[in-house]
Amino acid sequence: MKNYRSFISINPNIRFGKPCIKGTRIAVGDILGWLAAGMTNEEIIEDFPELSIEAIRAALAFAADREESTKILAAA
């Protein structure tokens, strides 16, 4: 998903600056945790109807992009 940035906002006054789905207080980390716990997209949307499949995919794309850009610095 190339346009995940249109779904994600980072505001220091919301959830201590954690990346969240725009217009909600639902953090990307929350969505990742629910998926890791075995919830389906449909179950997440049933519990949080303000989310959409696109928002869940945007959270995954954001996390994948962040993972891709993470660098490990070797200690000297």
mmCIF file of the N, C-alpha and C atoms, coordinates in Angstrom:
data_MODEL
# 
_entry.id   MODEL 
# 
loop_
_atom_site.group_PDB 
_atom_site.id 
_atom_site.type_symbol 
_atom_site.label_atom_id 
_atom_site.label_alt_id 
_atom_site.label_comp_id 
_atom_site.label_asym_id 
_atom_site.label_entity_id 
_atom_site.label_seq_id 
_atom_site.pdbx_PDB_ins_code 
_atom_site.Cartn_x 
_atom_site.Cartn_y 
_atom_site.Cartn_z 
_atom_site.occupancy 
_atom_site.B_iso_or_equiv 
_atom_site.pdbx_formal_charge 
_atom_site.auth_seq_id 
_atom_site.auth_comp_id 
_atom_site.auth_asym_id 
_atom_site.auth_atom_id 
_atom_site.pdbx_PDB_model_num 
ATOM 1   N N  . MET A 1 1  ? 0.852   -1.180  0.000  1.00 0.00 ? 1  MET A N  1 
ATOM 2   C CA . MET A 1 1  ? 0.000   0.000   0.000  1.00 0.00 ? 1  MET A CA 1 
ATOM 3   C C  . MET A 1 1  ? 0.892   1.235   0.000  1.00 0.00 ? 1  MET A C  1 
ATOM 4   N N  . LYS A 1 2  ? 0.812   1.973   -1.057 1.00 0.00 ? 2  LYS A N  1 
ATOM 5   C CA . LYS A 1 2  ? 1.671   3.146   -1.222 1.00 0.00 ? 2  LYS A CA 1 
ATOM 6   C C  . LYS A 1 2  ? 1.154   4.371   -0.477 1.00 0.00 ? 2  LYS A C  1 
ATOM 7   N N  . ASN A 1 3  ? -0.152  4.466   -0.285 1.00 0.00 ? 3  ASN A N  1 
ATOM 8   C CA . ASN A 1 3  ? -0.729  5.677   0.283  1.00 0.00 ? 3  ASN A CA 1 
ATOM 9   C C  . ASN A 1 3  ? -1.048  5.542   1.767  1.00 0.00 ? 3  ASN A C  1 
ATOM 10  N N  . TYR A 1 4  ? -0.306  4.706   2.498  1.00 0.00 ? 4  TYR A N  1 
ATOM 11  C CA . TYR A 1 4  ? -0.612  4.506   3.910  1.00 0.00 ? 4  TYR A CA 1 
ATOM 12  C C  . TYR A 1 4  ? -0.490  5.806   4.704  1.00 0.00 ? 4  TYR A C  1 
ATOM 13  N N  . ARG A 1 5  ? 0.318   6.727   4.241  1.00 0.00 ? 5  ARG A N  1 
ATOM 14  C CA . ARG A 1 5  ? 0.496   7.984   4.968  1.00 0.00 ? 5  ARG A CA 1 
ATOM 15  C C  . ARG A 1 5  ? -0.815  8.776   5.087  1.00 0.00 ? 5  ARG A C  1 
ATOM 16  N N  . SER A 1 6  ? -1.739  8.556   4.175  1.00 0.00 ? 6  SER A N  1 
ATOM 17  C CA . SER A 1 6  ? -3.015  9.272   4.262  1.00 0.00 ? 6  SER A CA 1 
ATOM 18  C C  . SER A 1 6  ? -3.900  8.728   5.387  1.00 0.00 ? 6  SER A C  1 
ATOM 19  N N  . PHE A 1 7  ? -3.529  7.593   5.961  1.00 0.00 ? 7  PHE A N  1 
ATOM 20  C CA . PHE A 1 7  ? -4.298  6.992   7.049  1.00 0.00 ? 7  PHE A CA 1 
ATOM 21  C C  . PHE A 1 7  ? -3.650  7.183   8.423  1.00 0.00 ? 7  PHE A C  1 
ATOM 22  N N  . ILE A 1 8  ? -2.362  7.521   8.466  1.00 0.00 ? 8  ILE A N  1 
ATOM 23  C CA . ILE A 1 8  ? -1.606  7.546   9.709  1.00 0.00 ? 8  ILE A CA 1 
ATOM 24  C C  . ILE A 1 8  ? -1.270  8.976   10.105 1.00 0.00 ? 8  ILE A C  1 
ATOM 25  N N  . SER A 1 9  ? -1.425  9.272   11.394 1.00 0.00 ? 9  SER A N  1 
ATOM 26  C CA . SER A 1 9  ? -0.998  10.577  11.898 1.00 0.00 ? 9  SER A CA 1 
ATOM 27  C C  . SER A 1 9  ? -0.162  10.364  13.158 1.00 0.00 ? 9  SER A C  1 
ATOM 28  N N  . ILE A 1 10 ? 0.747   11.296  13.377 1.00 0.00 ? 10 ILE A N  1 
ATOM 29  C CA . ILE A 1 10 ? 1.558   11.287  14.586 1.00 0.00 ? 10 ILE A CA 1 
ATOM 30  C C  . ILE A 1 10 ? 1.415   12.660  15.217 1.00 0.00 ? 10 ILE A C  1 
ATOM 31  N N  . ASN A 1 11 ? 0.814   12.678  16.389 1.00 0.00 ? 11 ASN A N  1 
ATOM 32  C CA . ASN A 1 11 ? 0.552   13.922  17.097 1.00 0.00 ? 11 ASN A CA 1 
ATOM 33  C C  . ASN A 1 11 ? 1.027   13.731  18.528 1.00 0.00 ? 11 ASN A C  1 
ATOM 34  N N  . PRO A 1 12 ? 1.943   14.572  19.010 1.00 0.00 ? 12 PRO A N  1 
ATOM 35  C CA . PRO A 1 12 ? 2.456   14.380  20.367 1.00 0.00 ? 12 PRO A CA 1 
ATOM 36  C C  . PRO A 1 12 ? 1.381   14.484  21.453 1.00 0.00 ? 12 PRO A C  1 
ATOM 37  N N  . ASN A 1 13 ? 0.239   15.062  21.117 1.00 0.00 ? 13 ASN A N  1 
ATOM 38  C CA . ASN A 1 13 ? -0.849  15.196  22.088 1.00 0.00 ? 13 ASN A CA 1 
ATOM 39  C C  . ASN A 1 13 ? -1.838  14.029  22.061 1.00 0.00 ? 13 ASN A C  1 
ATOM 40  N N  . ILE A 1 14 ? -1.636  13.084  21.167 1.00 0.00 ? 14 ILE A N  1 
ATOM 41  C CA . ILE A 1 14 ? -2.521  11.910  21.074 1.00 0.00 ? 14 ILE A CA 1 
ATOM 42  C C  . ILE A 1 14 ? -1.680  10.666  21.285 1.00 0.00 ? 14 ILE A C  1 
ATOM 43  N N  . ARG A 1 15 ? -2.025  9.908   22.300 1.00 0.00 ? 15 ARG A N  1 
ATOM 44  C CA . ARG A 1 15 ? -1.339  8.643   22.616 1.00 0.00 ? 15 ARG A CA 1 
ATOM 45  C C  . ARG A 1 15 ? 0.174   8.820   22.709 1.00 0.00 ? 15 ARG A C  1 
ATOM 46  N N  . PHE A 1 16 ? 0.587   9.963   23.281 1.00 0.00 ? 16 PHE A N  1 
ATOM 47  C CA . PHE A 1 16 ? 2.007   10.243  23.508 1.00 0.00 ? 16 PHE A CA 1 
ATOM 48  C C  . PHE A 1 16 ? 2.834   10.213  22.228 1.00 0.00 ? 16 PHE A C  1 
ATOM 49  N N  . GLY A 1 17 ? 2.205   10.566  21.104 1.00 0.00 ? 17 GLY A N  1 
ATOM 50  C CA . GLY A 1 17 ? 2.913   10.651  19.836 1.00 0.00 ? 17 GLY A CA 1 
ATOM 51  C C  . GLY A 1 17 ? 3.057   9.343   19.097 1.00 0.00 ? 17 GLY A C  1 
ATOM 52  N N  . LYS A 1 18 ? 2.364   8.303   19.563 1.00 0.00 ? 18 LYS A N  1 
ATOM 53  C CA . LYS A 1 18 ? 2.400   7.038   18.823 1.00 0.00 ? 18 LYS A CA 1 
ATOM 54  C C  . LYS A 1 18 ? 1.666   7.212   17.496 1.00 0.00 ? 18 LYS A C  1 
ATOM 55  N N  . PRO A 1 19 ? 2.121   6.543   16.446 1.00 0.00 ? 19 PRO A N  1 
ATOM 56  C CA . PRO A 1 19 ? 1.393   6.616   15.180 1.00 0.00 ? 19 PRO A CA 1 
ATOM 57  C C  . PRO A 1 19 ? -0.001  6.020   15.340 1.00 0.00 ? 19 PRO A C  1 
ATOM 58  N N  . CYS A 1 20 ? -1.008  6.780   14.928 1.00 0.00 ? 20 CYS A N  1 
ATOM 59  C CA . CYS A 1 20 ? -2.407  6.372   15.065 1.00 0.00 ? 20 CYS A CA 1 
ATOM 60  C C  . CYS A 1 20 ? -3.127  6.490   13.725 1.00 0.00 ? 20 CYS A C  1 
ATOM 61  N N  . ILE A 1 21 ? -4.242  5.793   13.632 1.00 0.00 ? 21 ILE A N  1 
ATOM 62  C CA . ILE A 1 21 ? -5.118  5.959   12.481 1.00 0.00 ? 21 ILE A CA 1 
ATOM 63  C C  . ILE A 1 21 ? -5.775  7.330   12.607 1.00 0.00 ? 21 ILE A C  1 
ATOM 64  N N  . LYS A 1 22 ? -5.701  8.118   11.551 1.00 0.00 ? 22 LYS A N  1 
ATOM 65  C CA . LYS A 1 22 ? -6.254  9.476   11.575 1.00 0.00 ? 22 LYS A CA 1 
ATOM 66  C C  . LYS A 1 22 ? -7.704  9.466   12.037 1.00 0.00 ? 22 LYS A C  1 
ATOM 67  N N  . GLY A 1 23 ? -8.028  10.455  12.868 1.00 0.00 ? 23 GLY A N  1 
ATOM 68  C CA . GLY A 1 23 ? -9.392  10.611  13.346 1.00 0.00 ? 23 GLY A CA 1 
ATOM 69  C C  . GLY A 1 23 ? -9.758  9.661   14.471 1.00 0.00 ? 23 GLY A C  1 
ATOM 70  N N  . THR A 1 24 ? -8.789  8.864   14.933 1.00 0.00 ? 24 THR A N  1 
ATOM 71  C CA . THR A 1 24 ? -9.037  7.933   16.044 1.00 0.00 ? 24 THR A CA 1 
ATOM 72  C C  . THR A 1 24 ? -7.880  8.050   17.029 1.00 0.00 ? 24 THR A C  1 
ATOM 73  N N  . ARG A 1 25 ? -8.019  7.346   18.126 1.00 0.00 ? 25 ARG A N  1 
ATOM 74  C CA . ARG A 1 25 ? -6.926  7.201   19.087 1.00 0.00 ? 25 ARG A CA 1 
ATOM 75  C C  . ARG A 1 25 ? -6.390  5.771   19.035 1.00 0.00 ? 25 ARG A C  1 
ATOM 76  N N  . ILE A 1 26 ? -6.637  5.092   17.922 1.00 0.00 ? 26 ILE A N  1 
ATOM 77  C CA . ILE A 1 26 ? -6.191  3.711   17.750 1.00 0.00 ? 26 ILE A CA 1 
ATOM 78  C C  . ILE A 1 26 ? -4.802  3.722   17.147 1.00 0.00 ? 26 ILE A C  1 
ATOM 79  N N  . ALA A 1 27 ? -3.833  3.206   17.917 1.00 0.00 ? 27 ALA A N  1 
ATOM 80  C CA . ALA A 1 27 ? -2.442  3.213   17.493 1.00 0.00 ? 27 ALA A CA 1 
ATOM 81  C C  . ALA A 1 27 ? -2.149  2.057   16.543 1.00 0.00 ? 27 ALA A C  1 
ATOM 82  N N  . VAL A 1 28 ? -1.168  2.287   15.692 1.00 0.00 ? 28 VAL A N  1 
ATOM 83  C CA . VAL A 1 28 ? -0.693  1.226   14.801 1.00 0.00 ? 28 VAL A CA 1 
ATOM 84  C C  . VAL A 1 28 ? -0.314  0.007   15.629 1.00 0.00 ? 28 VAL A C  1 
ATOM 85  N N  . GLY A 1 29 ? 0.353   0.230   16.757 1.00 0.00 ? 29 GLY A N  1 
ATOM 86  C CA . GLY A 1 29 ? 0.750   -0.873  17.635 1.00 0.00 ? 29 GLY A CA 1 
ATOM 87  C C  . GLY A 1 29 ? -0.426  -1.671  18.160 1.00 0.00 ? 29 GLY A C  1 
ATOM 88  N N  . ASP A 1 30 ? -1.552  -1.001  18.415 1.00 0.00 ? 30 ASP A N  1 
ATOM 89  C CA . ASP A 1 30 ? -2.759  -1.713  18.852 1.00 0.00 ? 30 ASP A CA 1 
ATOM 90  C C  . ASP A 1 30 ? -3.195  -2.698  17.779 1.00 0.00 ? 30 ASP A C  1 
ATOM 91  N N  . ILE A 1 31 ? -3.258  -2.215  16.544 1.00 0.00 ? 31 ILE A N  1 
ATOM 92  C CA . ILE A 1 31 ? -3.708  -3.054  15.423 1.00 0.00 ? 31 ILE A CA 1 
ATOM 93  C C  . ILE A 1 31 ? -2.760  -4.226  15.230 1.00 0.00 ? 31 ILE A C  1 
ATOM 94  N N  . LEU A 1 32 ? -1.459  -3.954  15.278 1.00 0.00 ? 32 LEU A N  1 
ATOM 95  C CA . LEU A 1 32 ? -0.487  -5.037  15.129 1.00 0.00 ? 32 LEU A CA 1 
ATOM 96  C C  . LEU A 1 32 ? -0.648  -6.071  16.232 1.00 0.00 ? 32 LEU A C  1 
ATOM 97  N N  . GLY A 1 33 ? -0.876  -5.617  17.437 1.00 0.00 ? 33 GLY A N  1 
ATOM 98  C CA . GLY A 1 33 ? -1.068  -6.526  18.562 1.00 0.00 ? 33 GLY A CA 1 
ATOM 99  C C  . GLY A 1 33 ? -2.300  -7.395  18.395 1.00 0.00 ? 33 GLY A C  1 
ATOM 100 N N  . TRP A 1 34 ? -3.384  -6.794  17.927 1.00 0.00 ? 34 TRP A N  1 
ATOM 101 C CA . TRP A 1 34 ? -4.620  -7.575  17.721 1.00 0.00 ? 34 TRP A CA 1 
ATOM 102 C C  . TRP A 1 34 ? -4.419  -8.624  16.642 1.00 0.00 ? 34 TRP A C  1 
ATOM 103 N N  . LEU A 1 35 ? -3.761  -8.238  15.559 1.00 0.00 ? 35 LEU A N  1 
ATOM 104 C CA . LEU A 1 35 ? -3.493  -9.200  14.489 1.00 0.00 ? 35 LEU A CA 1 
ATOM 105 C C  . LEU A 1 35 ? -2.571  -10.313 14.983 1.00 0.00 ? 35 LEU A C  1 
ATOM 106 N N  . ALA A 1 36 ? -1.548  -9.945  15.759 1.00 0.00 ? 36 ALA A N  1 
ATOM 107 C CA . ALA A 1 36 ? -0.613  -10.944 16.290 1.00 0.00 ? 36 ALA A CA 1 
ATOM 108 C C  . ALA A 1 36 ? -1.313  -11.899 17.249 1.00 0.00 ? 36 ALA A C  1 
ATOM 109 N N  . ALA A 1 37 ? -2.343  -11.421 17.935 1.00 0.00 ? 37 ALA A N  1 
ATOM 110 C CA . ALA A 1 37 ? -3.091  -12.257 18.865 1.00 0.00 ? 37 ALA A CA 1 
ATOM 111 C C  . ALA A 1 37 ? -4.079  -13.177 18.151 1.00 0.00 ? 37 ALA A C  1 
ATOM 112 N N  . GLY A 1 38 ? -4.197  -13.008 16.831 1.00 0.00 ? 38 GLY A N  1 
ATOM 113 C CA . GLY A 1 38 ? -5.054  -13.894 16.057 1.00 0.00 ? 38 GLY A CA 1 
ATOM 114 C C  . GLY A 1 38 ? -6.388  -13.319 15.635 1.00 0.00 ? 38 GLY A C  1 
ATOM 115 N N  . MET A 1 39 ? -6.639  -12.053 15.954 1.00 0.00 ? 39 MET A N  1 
ATOM 116 C CA . MET A 1 39 ? -7.897  -11.448 15.507 1.00 0.00 ? 39 MET A CA 1 
ATOM 117 C C  . MET A 1 39 ? -7.873  -11.297 13.992 1.00 0.00 ? 39 MET A C  1 
ATOM 118 N N  . THR A 1 40 ? -9.017  -11.475 13.381 1.00 0.00 ? 40 THR A N  1 
ATOM 119 C CA . THR A 1 40 ? -9.131  -11.256 11.947 1.00 0.00 ? 40 THR A CA 1 
ATOM 120 C C  . THR A 1 40 ? -9.459  -9.786  11.696 1.00 0.00 ? 40 THR A C  1 
ATOM 121 N N  . ASN A 1 41 ? -9.277  -9.354  10.459 1.00 0.00 ? 41 ASN A N  1 
ATOM 122 C CA . ASN A 1 41 ? -9.666  -7.992  10.095 1.00 0.00 ? 41 ASN A CA 1 
ATOM 123 C C  . ASN A 1 41 ? -11.117 -7.737  10.444 1.00 0.00 ? 41 ASN A C  1 
ATOM 124 N N  . GLU A 1 42 ? -11.967 -8.706  10.160 1.00 0.00 ? 42 GLU A N  1 
ATOM 125 C CA . GLU A 1 42 ? -13.390 -8.552  10.407 1.00 0.00 ? 42 GLU A CA 1 
ATOM 126 C C  . GLU A 1 42 ? -13.685 -8.409  11.899 1.00 0.00 ? 42 GLU A C  1 
ATOM 127 N N  . GLU A 1 43 ? -12.995 -9.168  12.744 1.00 0.00 ? 43 GLU A N  1 
ATOM 128 C CA . GLU A 1 43 ? -13.191 -9.054  14.192 1.00 0.00 ? 43 GLU A CA 1 
ATOM 129 C C  . GLU A 1 43 ? -12.748 -7.695  14.707 1.00 0.00 ? 43 GLU A C  1 
ATOM 130 N N  . ILE A 1 44 ? -11.638 -7.199  14.184 1.00 0.00 ? 44 ILE A N  1 
ATOM 131 C CA . ILE A 1 44 ? -11.153 -5.882  14.599 1.00 0.00 ? 44 ILE A CA 1 
ATOM 132 C C  . ILE A 1 44 ? -12.169 -4.807  14.213 1.00 0.00 ? 44 ILE A C  1 
ATOM 133 N N  . ILE A 1 45 ? -12.668 -4.880  12.993 1.00 0.00 ? 45 ILE A N  1 
ATOM 134 C CA . ILE A 1 45 ? -13.638 -3.879  12.533 1.00 0.00 ? 45 ILE A CA 1 
ATOM 135 C C  . ILE A 1 45 ? -14.951 -4.000  13.308 1.00 0.00 ? 45 ILE A C  1 
ATOM 136 N N  . GLU A 1 46 ? -15.328 -5.219  13.679 1.00 0.00 ? 46 GLU A N  1 
ATOM 137 C CA . GLU A 1 46 ? -16.544 -5.397  14.486 1.00 0.00 ? 46 GLU A CA 1 
ATOM 138 C C  . GLU A 1 46 ? -16.382 -4.712  15.842 1.00 0.00 ? 46 GLU A C  1 
ATOM 139 N N  . ASP A 1 47 ? -15.189 -4.841  16.450 1.00 0.00 ? 47 ASP A N  1 
ATOM 140 C CA . ASP A 1 47 ? -14.931 -4.211  17.741 1.00 0.00 ? 47 ASP A CA 1 
ATOM 141 C C  . ASP A 1 47 ? -14.674 -2.709  17.618 1.00 0.00 ? 47 ASP A C  1 
ATOM 142 N N  . PHE A 1 48 ? -14.120 -2.290  16.498 1.00 0.00 ? 48 PHE A N  1 
ATOM 143 C CA . PHE A 1 48 ? -13.764 -0.886  16.275 1.00 0.00 ? 48 PHE A CA 1 
ATOM 144 C C  . PHE A 1 48 ? -14.277 -0.456  14.902 1.00 0.00 ? 48 PHE A C  1 
ATOM 145 N N  . PRO A 1 49 ? -15.574 -0.174  14.795 1.00 0.00 ? 49 PRO A N  1 
ATOM 146 C CA . PRO A 1 49 ? -16.178 0.124   13.486 1.00 0.00 ? 49 PRO A CA 1 
ATOM 147 C C  . PRO A 1 49 ? -15.645 1.392   12.826 1.00 0.00 ? 49 PRO A C  1 
ATOM 148 N N  . GLU A 1 50 ? -14.899 2.204   13.558 1.00 0.00 ? 50 GLU A N  1 
ATOM 149 C CA . GLU A 1 50 ? -14.295 3.385   12.931 1.00 0.00 ? 50 GLU A CA 1 
ATOM 150 C C  . GLU A 1 50 ? -13.113 3.009   12.043 1.00 0.00 ? 50 GLU A C  1 
ATOM 151 N N  . LEU A 1 51 ? -12.659 1.760   12.137 1.00 0.00 ? 51 LEU A N  1 
ATOM 152 C CA . LEU A 1 51 ? -11.582 1.271   11.277 1.00 0.00 ? 51 LEU A CA 1 
ATOM 153 C C  . LEU A 1 51 ? -12.153 0.671   10.002 1.00 0.00 ? 51 LEU A C  1 
ATOM 154 N N  . SER A 1 52 ? -11.298 0.518   9.021  1.00 0.00 ? 52 SER A N  1 
ATOM 155 C CA . SER A 1 52 ? -11.656 -0.116  7.755  1.00 0.00 ? 52 SER A CA 1 
ATOM 156 C C  . SER A 1 52 ? -10.533 -1.081  7.387  1.00 0.00 ? 52 SER A C  1 
ATOM 157 N N  . ILE A 1 53 ? -10.798 -1.913  6.406  1.00 0.00 ? 53 ILE A N  1 
ATOM 158 C CA . ILE A 1 53 ? -9.757  -2.806  5.904  1.00 0.00 ? 53 ILE A CA 1 
ATOM 159 C C  . ILE A 1 53 ? -8.564  -1.977  5.438  1.00 0.00 ? 53 ILE A C  1 
ATOM 160 N N  . GLU A 1 54 ? -8.821  -0.860  4.775  1.00 0.00 ? 54 GLU A N  1 
ATOM 161 C CA . GLU A 1 54 ? -7.742  -0.009  4.279  1.00 0.00 ? 54 GLU A CA 1 
ATOM 162 C C  . GLU A 1 54 ? -6.913  0.546   5.428  1.00 0.00 ? 54 GLU A C  1 
ATOM 163 N N  . ALA A 1 55 ? -7.555  0.916   6.527  1.00 0.00 ? 55 ALA A N  1 
ATOM 164 C CA . ALA A 1 55 ? -6.823  1.435   7.683  1.00 0.00 ? 55 ALA A CA 1 
ATOM 165 C C  . ALA A 1 55 ? -5.946  0.352   8.301  1.00 0.00 ? 55 ALA A C  1 
ATOM 166 N N  . ILE A 1 56 ? -6.447  -0.865  8.378  1.00 0.00 ? 56 ILE A N  1 
ATOM 167 C CA . ILE A 1 56 ? -5.655  -1.981  8.909  1.00 0.00 ? 56 ILE A CA 1 
ATOM 168 C C  . ILE A 1 56 ? -4.465  -2.253  7.992  1.00 0.00 ? 56 ILE A C  1 
ATOM 169 N N  . ARG A 1 57 ? -4.700  -2.252  6.701  1.00 0.00 ? 57 ARG A N  1 
ATOM 170 C CA . ARG A 1 57 ? -3.594  -2.439  5.750  1.00 0.00 ? 57 ARG A CA 1 
ATOM 171 C C  . ARG A 1 57 ? -2.592  -1.303  5.834  1.00 0.00 ? 57 ARG A C  1 
ATOM 172 N N  . ALA A 1 58 ? -3.072  -0.090  6.066  1.00 0.00 ? 58 ALA A N  1 
ATOM 173 C CA . ALA A 1 58 ? -2.174  1.056   6.217  1.00 0.00 ? 58 ALA A CA 1 
ATOM 174 C C  . ALA A 1 58 ? -1.287  0.877   7.452  1.00 0.00 ? 58 ALA A C  1 
ATOM 175 N N  . ALA A 1 59 ? -1.852  0.358   8.535  1.00 0.00 ? 59 ALA A N  1 
ATOM 176 C CA . ALA A 1 59 ? -1.058  0.100   9.741  1.00 0.00 ? 59 ALA A CA 1 
ATOM 177 C C  . ALA A 1 59 ? 0.032   -0.923  9.446  1.00 0.00 ? 59 ALA A C  1 
ATOM 178 N N  . LEU A 1 60 ? -0.318  -1.968  8.720  1.00 0.00 ? 60 LEU A N  1 
ATOM 179 C CA . LEU A 1 60 ? 0.679   -2.978  8.346  1.00 0.00 ? 60 LEU A CA 1 
ATOM 180 C C  . LEU A 1 60 ? 1.749   -2.391  7.436  1.00 0.00 ? 60 LEU A C  1 
ATOM 181 N N  . ALA A 1 61 ? 1.339   -1.595  6.483  1.00 0.00 ? 61 ALA A N  1 
ATOM 182 C CA . ALA A 1 61 ? 2.301   -0.981  5.556  1.00 0.00 ? 61 ALA A CA 1 
ATOM 183 C C  . ALA A 1 61 ? 3.220   -0.012  6.293  1.00 0.00 ? 61 ALA A C  1 
ATOM 184 N N  . PHE A 1 62 ? 2.663   0.744   7.229  1.00 0.00 ? 62 PHE A N  1 
ATOM 185 C CA . PHE A 1 62 ? 3.472   1.661   8.027  1.00 0.00 ? 62 PHE A CA 1 
ATOM 186 C C  . PHE A 1 62 ? 4.526   0.883   8.809  1.00 0.00 ? 62 PHE A C  1 
ATOM 187 N N  . ALA A 1 63 ? 4.103   -0.207  9.456  1.00 0.00 ? 63 ALA A N  1 
ATOM 188 C CA . ALA A 1 63 ? 5.036   -1.020  10.242 1.00 0.00 ? 63 ALA A CA 1 
ATOM 189 C C  . ALA A 1 63 ? 6.102   -1.650  9.349  1.00 0.00 ? 63 ALA A C  1 
ATOM 190 N N  . ALA A 1 64 ? 5.705   -2.121  8.185  1.00 0.00 ? 64 ALA A N  1 
ATOM 191 C CA . ALA A 1 64 ? 6.671   -2.717  7.259  1.00 0.00 ? 64 ALA A CA 1 
ATOM 192 C C  . ALA A 1 64 ? 7.671   -1.682  6.782  1.00 0.00 ? 64 ALA A C  1 
ATOM 193 N N  . ASP A 1 65 ? 7.205   -0.478  6.490  1.00 0.00 ? 65 ASP A N  1 
ATOM 194 C CA . ASP A 1 65 ? 8.089   0.585   6.042  1.00 0.00 ? 65 ASP A CA 1 
ATOM 195 C C  . ASP A 1 65 ? 9.062   0.977   7.148  1.00 0.00 ? 65 ASP A C  1 
ATOM 196 N N  . ARG A 1 66 ? 8.557   1.060   8.360  1.00 0.00 ? 66 ARG A N  1 
ATOM 197 C CA . ARG A 1 66 ? 9.407   1.403   9.498  1.00 0.00 ? 66 ARG A CA 1 
ATOM 198 C C  . ARG A 1 66 ? 10.449  0.320   9.728  1.00 0.00 ? 66 ARG A C  1 
ATOM 199 N N  . GLU A 1 67 ? 10.034  -0.930  9.608  1.00 0.00 ? 67 GLU A N  1 
ATOM 200 C CA . GLU A 1 67 ? 10.972  -2.056  9.760  1.00 0.00 ? 67 GLU A CA 1 
ATOM 201 C C  . GLU A 1 67 ? 12.051  -2.003  8.682  1.00 0.00 ? 67 GLU A C  1 
ATOM 202 N N  . GLU A 1 68 ? 11.650  -1.701  7.480  1.00 0.00 ? 68 GLU A N  1 
ATOM 203 C CA . GLU A 1 68 ? 12.603  -1.628  6.360  1.00 0.00 ? 68 GLU A CA 1 
ATOM 204 C C  . GLU A 1 68 ? 13.637  -0.537  6.577  1.00 0.00 ? 68 GLU A C  1 
ATOM 205 N N  . SER A 1 69 ? 13.226  0.551   7.232  1.00 0.00 ? 69 SER A N  1 
ATOM 206 C CA . SER A 1 69 ? 14.135  1.675   7.397  1.00 0.00 ? 69 SER A CA 1 
ATOM 207 C C  . SER A 1 69 ? 14.932  1.602   8.706  1.00 0.00 ? 69 SER A C  1 
ATOM 208 N N  . THR A 1 70 ? 14.701  0.600   9.528  1.00 0.00 ? 70 THR A N  1 
ATOM 209 C CA . THR A 1 70 ? 15.434  0.439   10.779 1.00 0.00 ? 70 THR A CA 1 
ATOM 210 C C  . THR A 1 70 ? 16.855  -0.033  10.496 1.00 0.00 ? 70 THR A C  1 
ATOM 211 N N  . LYS A 1 71 ? 17.791  0.635   11.095 1.00 0.00 ? 71 LYS A N  1 
ATOM 212 C CA . LYS A 1 71 ? 19.190  0.280   10.925 1.00 0.00 ? 71 LYS A CA 1 
ATOM 213 C C  . LYS A 1 71 ? 19.764  -0.103  12.288 1.00 0.00 ? 71 LYS A C  1 
ATOM 214 N N  . ILE A 1 72 ? 20.629  -1.095  12.286 1.00 0.00 ? 72 ILE A N  1 
ATOM 215 C CA . ILE A 1 72 ? 21.316  -1.505  13.503 1.00 0.00 ? 72 ILE A CA 1 
ATOM 216 C C  . ILE A 1 72 ? 22.734  -0.981  13.438 1.00 0.00 ? 72 ILE A C  1 
ATOM 217 N N  . LEU A 1 73 ? 23.114  -0.264  14.447 1.00 0.00 ? 73 LEU A N  1 
ATOM 218 C CA . LEU A 1 73 ? 24.468  0.280   14.511 1.00 0.00 ? 73 LEU A CA 1 
ATOM 219 C C  . LEU A 1 73 ? 25.324  -0.680  15.335 1.00 0.00 ? 73 LEU A C  1 
ATOM 220 N N  . ALA A 1 74 ? 26.396  -1.144  14.760 1.00 0.00 ? 74 ALA A N  1 
ATOM 221 C CA . ALA A 1 74 ? 27.295  -2.065  15.450 1.00 0.00 ? 74 ALA A CA 1 
ATOM 222 C C  . ALA A 1 74 ? 28.131  -1.308  16.460 1.00 0.00 ? 74 ALA A C  1 
ATOM 223 N N  . ALA A 1 75 ? 28.282  -1.913  17.621 1.00 0.00 ? 75 ALA A N  1 
ATOM 224 C CA . ALA A 1 75 ? 29.126  -1.305  18.654 1.00 0.00 ? 75 ALA A CA 1 
ATOM 225 C C  . ALA A 1 75 ? 30.591  -1.456  18.267 1.00 0.00 ? 75 ALA A C  1 
ATOM 226 N N  . ALA A 1 76 ? 31.373  -0.484  18.610 1.00 0.00 ? 76 ALA A N  1 
ATOM 227 C CA . ALA A 1 76 ? 32.795  -0.518  18.248 1.00 0.00 ? 76 ALA A CA 1 
ATOM 228 C C  . ALA A 1 76 ? 33.585  -1.406  19.177 1.00 0.00 ? 76 ALA A C  1 
# 
